[in-house]
């Protein structure tokens, strides 16, 4: 007989994966904000760094979709003659649609936690959608779910969270290129006299 509400195994595994990530990988001086309710993004991670012994915000964020598993699906992925070791994880297409709607500038990383071997693997979903799914499997949206292949070399650990720093800086890089493009467009719209004046500034 059922004497109360049942907590699903999926929720238990999901929370265990997030705890592992927070306790073992994300630096203590960064701020982690859970996204509640969760519609496809679990954590908003804000990056900080030390300047003159003071912990300073960098204005950088990375969004994480965290998935845990106690039965990791490892394998090989072949792209032509090139083969790589991967961990495979299935995502609902609706989750990928959210990432695509956010655009490329806002990095969303899928982090899969192998709860047996205590390892974390990551891949940028923005780039995966653009460079793999749309480029080679354009009809993927007709499916209910898609298998994501994450290279096992994409490891996150206590001593290796450089990927989080890189993707946290992504929106600044996109902004820089956008401003450069706008400046070039403005300059190209000038006549020769205006260009000479602009160049003297």
Beta strands, then each sheet from edge to edge (+ up, - down):
strand 1: 31-34
strand 2: 43-51
strand 3: 54-69
strand 4: 73-79
strand 5: 82-92
strand 6: 108-114
strand 7: 119-124
strand 8: 145-151
strand 9: 155-156
sheet 1: 1+ 2- 3+ 6+ 7- 9+
sheet 2: 4+ 5- 8+
end
